[in-house]
Amino acid sequence: MTHAFLLYANLVLFLRLWLLLGERAARRGPWIVKTFVEMLALALFELSVPVALAAAVSVGANLSGMKLARRDSRREAWQLGLGIVHVLVLSACFARVNGVGYRPELLALARELAAHSALGPVLMAVFSLAGQGMLFGLLLAANEANLFIRAAFERMQLKPRLPNDGMVDA
């Protein structure tokens, strides 16, 4: 796994978790915000065919996710599958062989900020390959476990109900 993949995938997974934890997933606006933030993040990388492909994949996944969020049946199972495919395709886009790299001026700026900040060592640890790898594992587990449990509850018809659901007022 490359550092570029981990950084971008962590952003995608964080935004996906933020979106799916509440009722925001059913609305269009948060999906547009998610897509916009992901496109801004791609500006960190030098322009290349793999980065353009990653942009197209992210837009496609977000449009599909927005449509799937409005489904009534098996929504969580479809979201789970879409998320896994999204991350797998991004891993191919950011594969080491594709040579996706950060823009040089941003790397120089990051080094300067780290050198002239009391938080420099902390930031270097958080943004290190090991730190990003750990965050990736945590976000992936949180996202997929969340959706897997929701899909299982939906499949077993264990959705929570309000006290008045199915009861007729006398």
Secondary structure, 3 states (H helix, E strand, C coil): CCHHHHHHHHHHHHHHHHHHHCHHHHCHHHHHHHHHHHHHHHHHECCCHHHHHHHHHHHHHHHHHHHHCCCCCCHHHHHHHHHHHHHHHHHHHCCHHHCCCECHHHHHHHHHHHHCCCCHHHHHHHCCHHHHHHHHHHHHHHHHHHHHHHHHHHHCCCCCCCCCCCCCCC
